[in-house]
Amino acid sequence: YYNNNTLIYLDGKFVKASEATTDLYCQTLHYGYGVFEGIRAYATETGTRVFKAKEHYNRLKNSAALINIPFDYSTQELVDATYELLEKNNLNDAYVRPLVFCDPNMSLARPNNVSIMICAWEWGAYLGDKRLRLTVSSYCRPHPRSIKIEAKVCGHYVNSILATNEAKDKGFDEALLLDSDGYLAEGPGANLFFEKNGVLFTPQLGNILPGITRATVLELAEKLGVEVKQGLYKPEVLVSADSAFFCGTAAEVIGIESVDERKFPKSWNESLGRKLQEAYSRLIRNSEKILSTTH
Ligand code: PMP
């Protein structure tokens, strides 16, 4: 992720990644009480563009507010710092990871002070470009009354890691998690869509992370004239679907081959997922058309 020359952004300054440190009494390290983002930057004809930068930093600020972490940077400051960070590290196609973490504090009380670090590195397709073989996880997503499910909180990712490890140990590429009522939710780090009879379906907001890629896919589907329904769906509905895909900043749009060895009948090349994958790849490389995320 970094070498001796890599710079990271830390509380308003650019410092060497290899020399930056944190306190072992950091509240985030002990309790997972911190928030983060996953953002991608792409090389476009008019230079490097941080895709949906504002949306990601707005979500970061919202995540912090939802769990009572005081964090008062403006979105613009953070966007500017990200561009500067990419330039200083000579990165064009990169993954950007901002993390808001708390001061040393062993209590469970809200922090008085927090820090932000932003790092970036060159990163290819997160889940590869092969279609995924999924398994339905024995872990469910955390109940929205236990945590703030719409916040991207460090500690929530223990659930994602457990589900990923379980899926890999069983020989699958990736997990699919249900919510605590048994409805389809999302992957460990991506949102789910599936296609049936020419209509696209996706789990509604409420028990999932409101993905920025999910919002982008909804906009692209609308532009392409594809009907999309959002609701609560049981796994049986997915099993009888024609095709399916995951989407997320890291994974982008990636096809799903099977769920617990049951293959989807429609060929990927003819699926709505493939059309949206193409539209998404065009959009991320397009320096002009920036859609707003309103879903
Ligand atoms: N769900 C979860 C649990 C995630 O971690 C992610 C990745 N941030 C997503 C969905 C997709 O979100 P986005 O499109 O904003 O990256």
Boltz pocket constraint, residues with backbone or C-beta under 6 A from the ligand:
constraints:
  - pocket:
      binder: B
      contacts: [[A, 38], [A, 160], [A, 186], [A, 187], [A, 188], [A, 189], [A, 190], [A, 191], [A, 209], [A, 210], [A, 211], [A, 212], [A, 213], [A, 214], [A, 247], [A, 248], [A, 249], [A, 250]]
      max_distance: 6.0
